[in-house]
Amino acid sequence: MKIGWLLLSMMCCGLMLGGAKAEESRKLLEARESLYNNIYVYEQGDFVSMTFGYNRRIYTESVFHRSDDRELPVSYTRYMTAGLIYAGSVTSVLEIGFGGGRTAWYLHRLLPQVPVTSVELDPAVVDLARKHFGIREEPNFRLVTRDGRLFLAESKERFDIIMIDAYRGPFVPFHLLTREFYELVKAHLAEGGVVVQNIEPSTMLFDSAVETINTVFPHLDFYESDGNVVTLAYGGQAKSPEDLDRQASLRQQAFQPRYDLQQMLARRRPYLAKTGMIDAKAKLLTDDFAPVEALKSIEMHNRKWVGQ
């Protein structure tokens, strides 16, 4: 996941970690250089953060409250759980992009009988999440170290909710933003399923990402929080405001989530195509070459540049 410099300001996705006082009060717990990331884990009071160094800047990936493992300290991650409103059933959840694992773990603790699978490319991230972020082996919680697209290409499973929150530094890996990727995601959705993706809105890719998702999923809703935009995408018939309100109420009563689903729903902003919400000239994002070649190239393309 991708958030700004945490704790005191909780700013939007992709901001540089900053502030002299915040830096002075942070304690470095561990630094790790992996094939994909320069990773730093910090402690600040009762909070632990995982950050990635990219082009001499520090981007926060996850925040963990040690005294409360059901808290989601960063507000946009709460809206990643809005898929509970939209999904026809809630019997399986997939997350692509684990980071410190807080969103997946929240859903696991909320729905212990529902299998939750989270896929993370970087084994060092997985190791640090287990070491510092309260992640442990439990029934119905599966953590897979694999590229998310490769995982889907190799899997025959279907999921009611697929969450995508994969970032490295300030950007989403390109192969997780193309039409071919979303077609693969769609093939792994159960009937009535929903895709939830955090898309950083301040880059030129945002409009193209929305345009690309909309070519595969006809219905999109946006939820803005602290500068982040969480996008809900689904097929089939459009869900009316009344249908969504009824479903939010039923799921709130059934699951008793900490972050109220009806309050979330009040922040819904439906995407209306051809109304100026995105640039009409936004380019469709597609694989540049044959899918087989793309899949073989994924891991190489995700590796960091030397000296990064």
Secondary structure, 3 states (H helix, E strand, C coil): CCECCCCCCCCCCCCCCCCHHHHHHCEEEEEEECCCCEEEEEEECCEEEEEEEECCEEEEEEEEECCCCCCCCCHHHHHHHHHHHHCCCCCCEEEECCCCCHHHHHHHHHCCCCCEEEEECCHHHHHHHHHHCCCCCECCEEEEECCHHHHHHHCCCCEEEEEECCCECCECCHHHCCHHHHHHHHHCEEEEEEEEEEECCCCCHHHHHHHHHHHHCCEEEEEEECCEEEEEEECCCCCCHHHHHHHHHHHHHHHCCCCCHHHHHCCCEECCCCCCCCCCCCCCCCCCCCHHHHHHHHHHHHCCCCCC
